[in-house]
Amino acid sequence: MIKLKKKIQFYFKKLFQLVFLLIYGKIKYRNDDIASNNIIKRKIENIVSDIKGSKSYFSYKIRDGRVYTDYVEHVAIIDGNTLINEASYQQVSGELKDAKENIVLTKGTPRIKKKIKGRVLSLIQGASGNKNYAHWLLDILPKIKLCTEHYPLKEIDFFYTPALQNFQKKTLAVLNVDENRIVNSDVNRHIIANELIAVDHPWYHKGFIHNQYEFLPSWIIYWLRDVYLKHAKHFDNNEKIYIDRTDSKFKHCQIQNDKEVFDFLEKLGFKKYKVGELSFFEQIYLFNNEKIIVEPLGEAFPN
């Protein structure tokens, strides 16, 4: 019975993909540079990574540009029915792959296409950029800074993002990006805009993402400090802090003898904090005013 159910699901999915292939057509891969009058590719001159061997940054403006995401591993930036290799993103099993492995080349764009009138900035990159605190701060927000080098935020009509959590909304509000300018990629996995803006990833260009953090350029940190530090919310905090990860929904990086560790640290004047119980702006204040921090590697570490 289970095997039969899986077969039915398999064939239904194939039929579903075929229907959308007939509607929207097959996506093509070009093994060369951008050669379309619909695309304006511009080098970002004023932001340069200080990491040796890093690539230059570029912005891409696509007339009647499309975006499709599977919300997990693939983001396809599309001109007509041609994949824009440099602007697309495919992180398969944690490893960045070439655009020729983008899922749309084999499965098409099997979601209803939503028409967006105006200029849209794409800020999606699959699961890592959806709800992860660290990736939002270090990957997604810096894309906004890159965009503003060519296109001021007041000239962006909509921002194509994952379904936003409260802390993400707070970070965007500081940049004067209201919720009514958000297009939710969880609901709208396939869009077409009069003008679509995309930018290169700020630091991840090859390999496994967790191995690339050491190549994070310093401009990202300085920009985040410049924008958000002034909004830190004061509260009565301890200068010696221990970050408790027991409220994390993820099981990795948990200290097995957490109680024993904190009992020892408490005698040395440490206080325990769960960052999930603090607002984004309280977290800024806490980490900016501590003297000693003990924390297992986790999402709060970028603070």
Backbone as CSV, one residue per row, in Angstrom:
resi,resn,N_x,N_y,N_z,CA_x,CA_y,CA_z,C_x,C_y,C_z
1,MET,0.835,-1.210,0.000,0.000,0.000,0.000,0.869,1.259,0.000
2,ILE,1.940,1.250,0.825,2.833,2.409,0.908,3.547,2.618,-0.428
3,LYS,3.996,1.514,-1.053,4.669,1.607,-2.341,3.736,2.171,-3.405
4,LEU,2.483,1.740,-3.389,1.499,2.231,-4.348,1.272,3.733,-4.156
5,LYS,1.186,4.137,-2.905,0.973,5.555,-2.597,2.145,6.390,-3.112
6,LYS,3.367,5.892,-2.925,4.553,6.614,-3.390,4.580,6.704,-4.911
7,LYS,4.144,5.635,-5.581,4.097,5.649,-7.039,3.100,6.673,-7.548
8,ILE,1.943,6.721,-6.889,0.918,7.692,-7.284,1.437,9.117,-7.099
9,GLN,2.108,9.354,-5.969,2.674,10.678,-5.705,3.725,11.041,-6.749
10,PHE,4.563,10.060,-7.110,5.610,10.285,-8.095,5.020,10.691,-9.442
11,TYR,4.027,9.941,-9.915,3.448,10.228,-11.222,2.626,11.511,-11.212
12,PHE,1.997,11.802,-10.077,1.255,13.053,-9.961,2.209,14.241,-10.053
13,LYS,3.364,14.124,-9.390,4.346,15.205,-9.415,4.874,15.397,-10.832
14,LYS,5.130,14.292,-11.544,5.611,14.381,-12.915,4.569,15.046,-13.817
15,LEU,3.309,14.682,-13.640,2.226,15.285,-14.417,2.112,16.771,-14.107
16,PHE,2.245,17.097,-12.825,2.190,18.484,-12.364,3.290,19.309,-13.046
17,GLN,4.513,18.766,-13.075,5.630,19.459,-13.704,5.423,19.599,-15.205
18,LEU,4.861,18.572,-15.835,4.621,18.605,-17.280,3.628,19.696,-17.647
19,VAL,2.593,19.839,-16.839,1.575,20.867,-17.090,2.216,22.249,-17.070
20,PHE,3.069,22.499,-16.079,3.699,23.809,-15.978,4.756,24.012,-17.053
21,LEU,5.389,22.933,-17.509,6.311,23.048,-18.640,5.576,23.490,-19.895
22,LEU,4.363,22.980,-20.074,3.548,23.370,-21.217,3.103,24.823,-21.108
23,ILE,2.842,25.271,-19.870,2.373,26.645,-19.654,3.503,27.653,-19.807
24,TYR,4.623,27.402,-19.119,5.704,28.386,-19.050,6.918,28.052,-19.907
25,GLY,6.974,26.849,-20.432,8.079,26.477,-21.304,9.297,25.947,-20.557
26,LYS,10.209,25.368,-21.309,11.443,24.800,-20.756,12.458,25.914,-20.514
27,ILE,13.169,25.830,-19.389,14.204,26.799,-19.069,15.519,26.353,-19.708
28,LYS,16.174,27.304,-20.383,17.410,26.995,-21.111,18.637,27.459,-20.321
29,TYR,19.746,26.776,-20.566,21.035,27.121,-19.953,21.971,27.617,-21.037
30,ARG,22.577,28.780,-20.809,23.568,29.317,-21.746,24.954,29.192,-21.112
31,ASN,25.865,28.605,-21.841,27.222,28.388,-21.319,28.152,29.540,-21.715
32,ASP,27.643,30.781,-21.537,28.469,31.944,-21.855,27.979,33.138,-21.053
33,ASP,28.596,34.287,-21.291,28.236,35.494,-20.562,26.850,35.988,-20.964
34,ILE,26.337,36.915,-20.158,25.036,37.523,-20.417,25.044,38.177,-21.789
35,ALA,24.034,37.848,-22.607,23.963,38.402,-23.964,22.529,38.781,-24.286
36,SER,21.871,39.457,-23.353,20.468,39.829,-23.540,20.301,41.321,-23.343
37,ASN,19.495,41.933,-24.190,19.200,43.356,-24.049,18.290,43.642,-22.859
38,ASN,17.732,42.582,-22.279,16.855,42.756,-21.117,17.639,42.922,-19.819
39,ILE,18.932,42.639,-19.851,19.726,42.576,-18.619,20.777,43.687,-18.608
40,ILE,20.830,44.401,-17.487,21.906,45.361,-17.258,22.741,44.852,-16.095
41,LYS,23.968,44.468,-16.401,24.901,43.988,-15.383,25.919,45.092,-15.110
42,ARG,26.043,45.471,-13.815,26.942,46.572,-13.461,27.863,46.162,-12.313
43,LYS,29.120,46.515,-12.448,30.084,46.250,-11.386,29.878,47.238,-10.244
44,ILE,29.906,46.738,-9.014,29.794,47.587,-7.826,31.207,48.022,-7.452
45,GLU,31.501,49.282,-7.692,32.869,49.774,-7.575,33.270,50.107,-6.137
46,ASN,32.321,50.572,-5.326,32.666,51.149,-4.023,32.722,50.139,-2.873
47,ILE,32.372,48.897,-3.138,32.465,47.864,-2.107,33.373,46.756,-2.627
48,VAL,34.458,46.554,-1.911,35.446,45.551,-2.320,35.764,44.664,-1.117
49,SER,35.726,43.364,-1.319,36.073,42.437,-0.247,37.560,42.527,0.066
50,ASP,37.897,42.449,1.359,39.301,42.461,1.761,39.872,41.054,1.886
51,ILE,39.122,40.070,1.415,39.590,38.688,1.429,40.346,38.398,0.132
52,LYS,41.558,37.886,0.260,42.401,37.618,-0.902,41.707,36.643,-1.856
53,GLY,41.724,36.997,-3.129,41.153,36.128,-4.148,39.654,36.265,-4.327
54,SER,39.023,37.203,-3.611,37.575,37.379,-3.722,37.188,37.972,-5.071
55,LYS,35.970,37.686,-5.487,35.446,38.202,-6.745,34.908,39.615,-6.554
56,SER,34.810,40.339,-7.647,34.125,41.633,-7.626,32.621,41.395,-7.493
57,TYR,31.923,42.415,-7.003,30.467,42.337,-6.861,29.795,42.972,-8.075
58,PHE,28.625,42.399,-8.443,27.843,42.933,-9.547,26.369,42.990,-9.162
59,SER,25.671,43.933,-9.782,24.214,43.967,-9.687,23.644,43.590,-11.050
60,TYR,22.402,43.100,-11.032,21.740,42.669,-12.263,20.331,43.251,-12.272
61,LYS,20.007,43.996,-13.304,18.642,44.496,-13.485,18.058,43.828,-14.719
62,ILE,16.959,43.112,-14.524,16.367,42.318,-15.607,14.960,42.838,-15.906
63,ARG,14.754,43.276,-17.129,13.412,43.701,-17.543,12.519,42.473,-17.696
64,ASP,11.363,42.506,-17.068,10.432,41.359,-17.051,11.142,40.104,-16.546
65,GLY,11.923,40.292,-15.474,12.675,39.178,-14.898,11.822,38.273,-14.052
66,ARG,12.174,37.005,-14.057,11.451,35.991,-13.272,12.356,35.433,-12.181
67,VAL,11.727,35.000,-11.081,12.425,34.260,-10.027,11.596,33.029,-9.688
68,TYR,12.268,31.912,-9.590,11.626,30.698,-9.085,12.493,30.134,-7.967
69,THR,11.879,29.681,-6.894,12.627,29.034,-5.815,11.905,27.772,-5.360
70,ASP,12.682,26.755,-5.037,12.087,25.563,-4.422,12.048,25.712,-2.909
71,TYR,12.523,26.877,-2.406,12.490,27.263,-0.994,13.475,26.479,-0.142
72,VAL,14.289,25.628,-0.759,15.237,24.821,0.003,16.658,24.992,-0.525
73,GLU,16.884,24.646,-1.793,18.244,24.619,-2.318,18.476,25.478,-3.556
74,HIS,17.416,25.871,-4.242,17.582,26.504,-5.547,16.844,27.827,-5.652
75,VAL,17.522,28.802,-6.258,16.908,30.056,-6.671,17.309,30.277,-8.121
76,ALA,16.331,30.409,-8.994,16.597,30.630,-10.415,16.187,32.046,-10.789
77,ILE,17.149,32.819,-11.288,16.876,34.134,-11.842,16.811,33.952,-13.356
78,ILE,15.690,34.355,-13.951,15.405,33.962,-15.333,15.066,35.175,-16.190
79,ASP,15.655,35.217,-17.373,15.334,36.213,-18.388,14.580,35.510,-19.503
80,GLY,13.289,35.810,-19.647,12.478,35.074,-20.613,12.402,33.626,-20.188
81,ASN,13.055,32.744,-20.923,13.157,31.338,-20.536,14.607,30.878,-20.454
82,THR,15.490,31.847,-20.179,16.911,31.527,-20.076,17.403,31.810,-18.662
83,LEU,18.057,30.831,-18.060,18.616,30.982,-16.720,19.776,31.980,-16.756
84,ILE,19.776,32.922,-15.807,20.901,33.844,-15.677,21.875,33.206,-14.692
85,ASN,22.916,32.617,-15.226,23.806,31.774,-14.434,24.402,32.488,-13.229
86,GLU,24.960,33.671,-13.464,25.701,34.368,-12.418,24.808,34.820,-11.266
87,ALA,23.561,35.111,-11.549,22.650,35.632,-10.528,21.875,34.536,-9.808
88,SER,21.886,33.316,-10.351,21.135,32.210,-9.744,21.947,31.559,-8.632
89,TYR,21.276,30.695,-7.861,21.903,30.132,-6.647,21.421,28.702,-6.482
90,GLN,22.358,27.792,-6.295,22.012,26.387,-6.088,22.981,25.787,-5.075
91,GLN,22.471,25.581,-3.875,23.268,25.023,-2.777,22.706,23.638,-2.482
92,VAL,23.320,22.619,-3.067,22.785,21.261,-3.013,23.510,20.464,-1.931
93,SER,22.744,19.970,-0.962,23.313,19.241,0.182,24.425,20.040,0.852
94,GLY,24.222,21.331,0.941,25.161,22.204,1.639,26.304,22.731,0.800
95,GLU,26.401,22.289,-0.459,27.529,22.693,-1.309,27.040,23.547,-2.469
96,LEU,27.744,24.651,-2.717,27.396,25.524,-3.828,27.747,24.850,-5.142
97,LYS,26.774,24.816,-6.057,26.966,24.145,-7.341,26.896,25.139,-8.490
98,ASP,27.347,24.692,-9.680,27.254,25.491,-10.883,25.790,25.627,-11.303
99,ALA,25.492,26.713,-12.000,24.110,26.976,-12.415,23.535,25.864,-13.296
100,LYS,24.377,25.110,-13.965,23.860,24.037,-14.822,23.184,22.927,-14.017
101,GLU,23.315,22.984,-12.674,22.628,22.012,-11.820,21.383,22.602,-11.175
102,ASN,20.993,23.798,-11.603,19.780,24.401,-11.053,18.563,23.549,-11.419
103,ILE,17.674,23.389,-10.476,16.545,22.466,-10.610,15.593,22.840,-11.747
104,VAL,15.530,24.136,-12.101,14.577,24.538,-13.141,14.942,23.973,-14.506
105,LEU,16.207,23.597,-14.702,16.629,23.070,-15.997,16.060,21.682,-16.264
106,THR,15.696,20.980,-15.201,15.107,19.642,-15.363,13.624,19.592,-15.013
107,LYS,13.194,20.455,-14.091,11.806,20.377,-13.627,10.968,21.592,-13.989
108,GLY,11.604,22.580,-14.614,10.856,23.764,-14.986,10.517,24.629,-13.789
109,THR,9.436,25.389,-13.899,8.992,26.303,-12.832,7.568,25.942,-12.426
110,PRO,7.400,24.836,-11.683,6.065,24.292,-11.407,5.286,25.019,-10.294
111,ARG,5.114,26.315,-10.452,4.259,27.100,-9.562,3.607,28.211,-10.378
112,ILE,2.426,28.618,-9.960,1.740,29.724,-10.622,2.612,30.971,-10.546
113,LYS,2.760,31.634,-11.659,3.604,32.828,-11.741,2.801,34.062,-11.331
114,LYS,3.313,34.774,-10.321,2.644,35.985,-9.855,3.298,37.208,-10.486
115,LYS,2.483,38.066,-11.094,2.971,39.280,-11.729,3.089,40.388,-10.688
116,ILE,4.277,40.987,-10.597,4.517,42.099,-9.678,4.784,43.345,-10.515
117,LYS,3.960,44.355,-10.333,4.150,45.612,-11.059,5.145,46.478,-10.304
118,GLY,6.236,46.819,-10.968,7.224,47.660,-10.329,8.595,46.996,-10.301
119,ARG,9.474,47.555,-9.469,10.848,47.076,-9.325,10.962,46.225,-8.064
120,VAL,11.497,45.023,-8.197,11.582,44.058,-7.093,13.047,43.684,-6.851
121,LEU,13.469,43.732,-5.591,14.791,43.246,-5.203,14.650,41.838,-4.638
122,SER,15.347,40.882,-5.230,15.308,39.500,-4.742,16.291,39.325,-3.598
123,LEU,15.774,38.834,-2.448,16.604,38.618,-1.256,16.483,37.180,-0.758
124,ILE,16.349,36.248,-1.661,16.178,34.857,-1.246,17.391,34.033,-1.650
125,GLN,17.639,32.943,-0.894,18.738,32.035,-1.231,18.476,30.620,-0.713
126,GLY,17.215,30.234,-0.641,16.912,28.894,-0.172,16.825,28.827,1.340
127,ALA,16.885,27.620,1.880,16.613,27.385,3.298,17.537,28.162,4.227
128,SER,18.804,28.313,3.855,19.751,28.973,4.757,19.382,30.424,5.011
129,GLY,18.702,31.053,4.075,18.336,32.450,4.248,16.936,32.674,4.757
130,ASN,16.218,31.608,5.096,14.815,31.744,5.468,14.616,32.241,6.896
131,LYS,15.011,31.433,7.880,14.756,31.783,9.273,16.019,31.801,10.125
132,ASN,17.136,31.526,9.514,18.387,31.437,10.253,18.910,32.832,10.582
133,TYR,19.097,33.091,11.864,19.509,34.415,12.349,20.845,34.846,11.742
134,ALA,21.818,33.947,11.777,23.158,34.278,11.291,23.156,34.565,9.801
135,HIS,22.505,33.723,9.021,22.499,33.919,7.571,21.726,35.177,7.181
136,TRP,20.690,35.488,7.942,19.949,36.718,7.650,20.858,37.938,7.830
137,LEU,21.612,37.955,8.933,22.494,39.093,9.208,23.671,39.167,8.243
138,LEU,24.283,38.032,7.946,25.553,38.021,7.223,25.406,37.806,5.720
139,ASP,24.264,37.261,5.284,24.055,36.985,3.859,23.032,37.932,3.234
140,ILE,21.856,37.991,3.858,20.722,38.668,3.227,20.782,40.182,3.381
141,LEU,20.949,40.669,4.613,20.987,42.120,4.811,22.112,42.795,4.011
142,PRO,23.318,42.217,3.943,24.361,42.852,3.127,24.007,42.972,1.644
143,LYS,23.104,42.104,1.155,22.659,42.238,-0.229,21.932,43.567,-0.442
144,ILE,21.258,44.028,0.613,20.576,45.317,0.525,21.601,46.436,0.365
145,LYS,22.678,46.353,1.131,23.741,47.351,0.996,24.333,47.328,-0.412
146,LEU,24.587,46.143,-0.950,25.111,46.045,-2.309,24.149,46.663,-3.313
147,CYS,22.882,46.400,-3.135,21.858,46.950,-4.039,21.887,48.467,-4.043
148,THR,22.010,49.070,-2.846,21.921,50.528,-2.742,23.080,51.248,-3.428
149,GLU,24.117,50.540,-3.771,25.213,51.164,-4.510,24.766,51.593,-5.909
150,HIS,23.732,50.940,-6.423,23.205,51.291,-7.747,21.740,51.717,-7.709
151,TYR,20.974,51.175,-6.761,19.531,51.425,-6.725,19.113,51.775,-5.300
152,PRO,18.843,53.050,-5.011,18.422,53.447,-3.658,17.155,52.702,-3.237
153,LEU,17.044,52.434,-1.938,15.909,51.647,-1.446,14.574,52.324,-1.737
154,LYS,14.554,53.647,-1.794,13.292,54.340,-2.091,12.822,54.076,-3.514
155,GLU,13.741,53.572,-4.365,13.393,53.248,-5.743,13.034,51.769,-5.915
156,ILE,13.081,51.009,-4.821,12.675,49.599,-4.838,11.215,49.528,-4.371
157,ASP,10.347,49.015,-5.215,8.923,48.945,-4.868,8.627,47.783,-3.922
158,PHE,9.274,46.641,-4.183,9.008,45.448,-3.380,10.302,44.672,-3.124
159,PHE,10.285,43.930,-2.019,11.408,43.092,-1.618,10.922,41.648,-1.562
160,TYR,11.553,40.790,-2.339,11.166,39.376,-2.412,11.954,38.622,-1.354
161,THR,11.270,38.203,-0.297,11.926,37.620,0.875,11.241,36.323,1.275
162,PRO,11.868,35.557,2.164,11.154,34.434,2.783,10.072,34.970,3.725
163,ALA,9.245,34.066,4.245,8.269,34.457,5.267,9.041,35.000,6.470
164,LEU,8.755,36.231,6.846,9.590,36.921,7.819,9.188,36.648,9.254
165,GLN,10.193,36.416,10.091,10.004,36.362,11.531,10.096,37.784,12.085
166,ASN,9.767,37.933,13.363,9.716,39.257,13.947,11.064,39.972,13.895
167,PHE,12.157,39.250,14.212,13.466,39.902,14.221,13.848,40.388,12.823
168,GLN,13.432,39.656,11.782,13.738,40.071,10.414,12.968,41.343,10.050
169,LYS,11.727,41.402,10.488,10.925,42.612,10.249,11.553,43.819,10.929
170,LYS,12.099,43.605,12.134,12.729,44.704,12.873,13.962,45.219,12.134
171,THR,14.764,44.297,11.597,15.971,44.729,10.882,15.612,45.521,9.631
172,LEU,14.537,45.129,8.961,14.123,45.838,7.748,13.487,47.185,8.079
173,ALA,12.791,47.252,9.199,12.153,48.506,9.600,13.198,49.608,9.812
174,VAL,14.357,49.234,10.333,15.439,50.208,10.522,15.848,50.806,9.180
175,LEU,15.724,50.023,8.119,16.076,50.477,6.768,14.884,51.107,6.050
176,ASN,13.795,51.334,6.813,12.563,51.929,6.270,11.891,51.050,5.217
177,VAL,12.015,49.740,5.414,11.324,48.783,4.547,10.108,48.268,5.310
178,ASP,8.918,48.687,4.886,7.674,48.307,5.556,7.202,46.943,5.087
179,GLU,6.340,46.333,5.895,5.802,45.011,5.564,4.971,45.028,4.292
180,ASN,4.370,46.180,3.973,3.547,46.242,2.760,4.384,46.262,1.480
181,ARG,5.713,46.270,1.633,6.603,46.203,0.464,7.249,44.819,0.336
182,ILE,6.769,43.870,1.127,7.329,42.515,1.134,6.490,41.587,0.259
183,VAL,7.157,40.831,-0.601,6.525,39.750,-1.354,7.048,38.447,-0.771
184,ASN,6.175,37.648,-0.222,6.528,36.439,0.515,6.821,35.288,-0.451
185,SER,8.062,34.824,-0.489,8.434,33.737,-1.401,7.892,32.391,-0.951
186,ASP,7.477,32.286,0.302,6.865,31.048,0.772,5.519,30.848,0.087
187,VAL,4.808,31.943,-0.116,3.495,31.907,-0.769,3.637,32.023,-2.281
188,ASN,4.581,32.850,-2.716,4.783,33.124,-4.141,6.166,32.634,-4.565
189,ARG,6.245,31.368,-4.908,7.550,30.784,-5.235,7.986,31.052,-6.670
190,HIS,7.116,31.662,-7.435,7.434,31.978,-8.830,6.841,33.348,-9.138
191,ILE,7.706,34.338,-9.426,7.217,35.678,-9.714,7.852,36.206,-10.995
192,ILE,7.200,37.219,-11.567,7.770,37.984,-12.668,7.533,39.445,-12.343
193,ALA,8.551,40.273,-12.523,8.459,41.689,-12.182,8.808,42.541,-13.392
194,ASN,8.233,43.742,-13.446,8.595,44.676,-14.517,10.107,44.883,-14.557
195,GLU,10.676,45.058,-13.359,12.126,45.123,-13.223,12.534,44.292,-12.014
196,LEU,13.434,43.371,-12.240,13.932,42.523,-11.167,15.391,42.887,-10.894
197,ILE,15.717,43.101,-9.615,17.092,43.405,-9.214,17.644,42.227,-8.423
198,ALA,18.852,41.816,-8.760,19.570,40.787,-7.994,21.011,41.247,-7.843
199,VAL,21.666,40.762,-6.800,23.084,41.071,-6.591,23.821,39.785,-6.249
200,ASP,25.138,39.827,-6.375,25.951,38.665,-6.019,25.880,38.404,-4.521
201,HIS,26.161,37.153,-4.147,26.242,36.835,-2.722,27.423,37.599,-2.123
202,PRO,27.266,38.136,-0.901,28.328,38.961,-0.320,29.647,38.250,-0.035
203,TRP,29.614,36.896,0.103,30.876,36.234,0.458,30.951,34.752,0.090
204,TYR,29.840,34.121,-0.219,29.835,32.677,-0.459,29.880,32.411,-1.960
205,HIS,31.025,31.885,-2.427,31.216,31.693,-3.858,31.628,30.275,-4.256
206,LYS,31.907,29.418,-3.270,32.291,28.059,-3.621,32.213,27.169,-2.378
207,GLY,32.192,25.851,-2.608,32.304,24.870,-1.530,31.107,24.810,-0.600
208,PHE,31.375,24.326,0.613,30.350,24.187,1.639,30.294,25.467,2.462
209,ILE,29.091,25.938,2.706,28.917,27.261,3.298,29.568,27.382,4.670
210,HIS,29.536,26.313,5.479,30.103,26.399,6.822,31.634,26.467,6.798
211,ASN,32.221,26.092,5.666,33.675,26.183,5.537,34.126,27.545,5.016
212,GLN,33.168,28.382,4.661,33.507,29.654,4.030,33.366,30.858,4.960
213,TYR,32.885,30.629,6.197,32.699,31.755,7.122,34.009,32.501,7.393
214,GLU,35.115,31.796,7.324,36.396,32.451,7.592,36.750,33.482,6.528
215,PHE,36.028,33.449,5.411,36.280,34.398,4.328,35.269,35.536,4.310
216,LEU,34.612,35.755,5.434,33.634,36.832,5.536,34.354,38.181,5.468
217,PRO,34.015,39.036,4.507,34.709,40.323,4.392,34.330,41.271,5.522
218,SER,35.267,42.115,5.910,35.066,42.991,7.065,34.016,44.068,6.813
219,TRP,33.770,44.431,5.545,32.813,45.501,5.283,31.420,45.142,5.786
220,ILE,31.097,43.855,5.786,29.774,43.424,6.262,29.617,43.750,7.738
221,ILE,30.636,43.430,8.538,30.580,43.679,9.975,30.502,45.174,10.257
222,TYR,31.340,45.953,9.584,31.346,47.401,9.808,30.004,48.029,9.409
223,TRP,29.425,47.537,8.307,28.137,48.083,7.867,27.022,47.744,8.858
224,LEU,26.982,46.503,9.328,25.972,46.106,10.309,26.096,46.930,11.591
225,ARG,27.319,47.132,12.041,27.534,47.950,13.237,27.049,49.378,13.021
226,ASP,27.394,49.928,11.878,27.037,51.308,11.581,25.523,51.507,11.529
227,VAL,24.822,50.521,10.988,23.372,50.640,10.817,22.610,50.331,12.098
228,TYR,23.013,49.283,12.823,22.158,48.764,13.889,22.609,49.084,15.310
229,LEU,23.877,49.359,15.512,24.364,49.553,16.875,23.663,50.718,17.578
230,LYS,23.341,51.738,16.851,22.680,52.916,17.420,21.258,52.618,17.909
231,HIS,20.708,51.470,17.495,19.339,51.100,17.876,19.311,50.112,19.043
232,ALA,20.473,49.847,19.636,20.540,48.904,20.764,19.611,49.361,21.889
233,LYS,18.887,48.406,22.472,17.934,48.716,23.540,18.554,48.382,24.898
234,HIS,18.720,49.405,25.715,19.359,49.248,27.022,18.497,48.410,27.965
235,PHE,19.145,47.525,28.711,18.495,46.825,29.820,19.592,46.441,30.811
236,ASP,19.186,46.048,31.984,20.133,45.737,33.056,20.763,44.370,32.789
237,ASN,21.968,44.363,32.242,22.610,43.111,31.848,23.863,42.861,32.683
238,ASN,24.299,41.621,32.671,25.537,41.224,33.330,26.684,41.330,32.328
239,GLU,27.893,41.564,32.800,29.041,41.687,31.903,29.703,40.348,31.604
240,LYS,29.380,39.338,32.413,29.838,37.974,32.148,28.607,37.158,31.784
241,ILE,28.559,36.680,30.548,27.333,36.021,30.105,27.599,34.609,29.584
242,TYR,26.628,33.767,29.854,26.629,32.392,29.345,25.373,32.227,28.498
243,ILE,25.548,31.853,27.230,24.418,31.706,26.324,23.876,30.291,26.398
244,ASP,22.630,30.205,26.800,21.924,28.929,26.952,21.208,28.608,25.637
245,ARG,21.589,27.511,25.002,20.974,27.120,23.718,19.885,26.072,23.873
246,THR,19.443,25.793,25.089,18.468,24.722,25.282,17.117,25.032,24.654
247,ASP,16.869,26.312,24.328,15.591,26.654,23.700,15.666,26.577,22.178
248,SER,16.852,26.228,21.636,16.993,26.129,20.183,16.230,24.918,19.651
249,LYS,15.627,25.099,18.478,14.919,23.971,17.851,15.886,22.994,17.194
250,PHE,17.162,23.404,17.109,18.184,22.543,16.533,18.929,21.805,17.646
251,LYS,19.274,20.563,17.418,19.899,19.721,18.441,21.425,19.792,18.414
252,HIS,21.990,20.359,17.341,23.443,20.429,17.284,23.954,21.561,18.179
253,CYS,25.220,21.474,18.504,25.902,22.486,19.332,25.225,22.680,20.691
254,GLN,24.703,21.614,21.241,24.137,21.654,22.591,25.175,21.103,23.572
255,ILE,25.284,21.732,24.724,26.199,21.252,25.755,25.474,20.191,26.583
256,GLN,25.989,18.980,26.547,25.296,17.858,27.182,25.192,18.029,28.700
257,ASN,26.234,18.540,29.324,26.207,18.755,30.785,26.014,20.248,31.079
258,ASP,24.988,20.805,30.447,24.735,22.242,30.520,24.613,22.736,31.966
259,LYS,23.868,22.019,32.791,23.665,22.445,34.177,24.986,22.468,34.952
260,GLU,25.780,21.443,34.741,27.073,21.359,35.430,27.996,22.506,35.019
261,VAL,28.007,22.812,33.727,28.842,23.904,33.217,28.407,25.231,33.811
262,PHE,27.074,25.487,33.800,26.620,26.783,34.307,26.791,26.899,35.819
263,ASP,26.604,25.805,36.540,26.831,25.853,37.989,28.250,26.316,38.291
264,PHE,29.199,25.846,37.493,30.599,26.256,37.670,30.772,27.739,37.309
265,LEU,30.190,28.148,36.173,30.348,29.531,35.711,29.640,30.524,36.634
266,GLU,28.515,30.093,37.199,27.751,30.990,38.075,28.585,31.415,39.283
267,LYS,29.406,30.507,39.766,30.278,30.831,40.904,31.337,31.874,40.529
268,LEU,31.573,32.004,39.224,32.550,32.983,38.736,31.889,34.298,38.324
269,GLY,30.594,34.412,38.600,29.885,35.665,38.326,29.168,35.738,36.992
270,PHE,28.985,34.602,36.342,28.287,34.592,35.054,26.773,34.542,35.248
271,LYS,26.052,35.114,34.285,24.601,35.033,34.256,24.168,34.389,32.953
272,LYS,23.107,33.583,33.031,22.636,32.838,31.867,21.595,33.658,31.090
273,TYR,21.716,33.614,29.744,20.752,34.290,28.873,20.324,33.349,27.755
274,LYS,19.035,33.390,27.448,18.503,32.732,26.258,18.182,33.836,25.259
275,VAL,18.921,33.877,24.154,18.764,35.002,23.232,17.381,35.020,22.590
276,GLY,16.724,33.848,22.542,15.371,33.801,21.990,14.366,34.570,22.823
277,GLU,14.720,34.865,24.062,13.829,35.630,24.937,14.125,37.130,24.887
278,LEU,15.139,37.510,24.119,15.508,38.911,23.974,15.105,39.420,22.596
279,SER,14.742,40.681,22.511,14.461,41.269,21.210,15.755,41.431,20.428
280,PHE,15.652,41.678,19.154,16.836,41.890,18.323,17.684,43.029,18.869
281,PHE,17.045,44.094,19.288,17.771,45.266,19.759,18.356,45.058,21.158
282,GLU,17.727,44.203,21.958,18.308,43.830,23.251,19.535,42.939,23.056
283,GLN,19.491,42.077,22.065,20.662,41.250,21.772,21.858,42.123,21.368
284,ILE,21.594,43.142,20.570,22.667,44.060,20.178,23.305,44.678,21.415
285,TYR,22.461,45.143,22.337,22.971,45.793,23.549,23.757,44.805,24.406
286,LEU,23.204,43.604,24.580,23.845,42.603,25.435,25.251,42.285,24.944
287,PHE,25.383,41.968,23.650,26.677,41.533,23.129,27.660,42.695,22.982
288,ASN,27.132,43.896,22.893,28.021,45.058,22.786,28.526,45.521,24.154
289,ASN,27.902,45.023,25.230,28.261,45.497,26.560,28.783,44.395,27.474
290,GLU,29.044,43.221,26.916,29.616,42.155,27.732,31.135,42.234,27.707
291,LYS,31.759,41.654,28.733,33.214,41.581,28.796,33.722,40.166,28.547
292,ILE,32.945,39.187,29.012,33.308,37.784,28.789,32.044,37.048,28.354
293,ILE,32.172,36.236,27.326,31.036,35.459,26.839,31.450,34.002,26.686
294,VAL,30.614,33.108,27.164,30.789,31.673,26.951,29.559,31.196,26.204
295,GLU,29.803,30.599,25.043,28.681,30.204,24.192,29.088,29.066,23.279
296,PRO,28.273,28.019,23.160,28.508,27.035,22.094,28.193,27.695,20.773
297,LEU,28.858,27.260,19.698,28.635,27.850,18.384,27.171,27.715,18.017
298,GLY,26.567,28.851,17.655,25.145,28.843,17.294,24.773,30.105,16.553
299,GLU,23.469,30.284,16.311,22.983,31.405,15.535,23.297,32.749,16.160
300,ALA,23.411,32.813,17.497,23.650,34.083,18.163,25.085,34.560,18.030
301,PHE,25.959,33.705,17.549,27.388,34.032,17.520,27.701,35.280,16.689
302,PRO,27.002,35.533,15.575,27.307,36.752,14.808,27.130,38.038,15.587
303,ASN,26.390,38.009,16.701,26.231,39.221,17.511,27.586,39.707,18.019
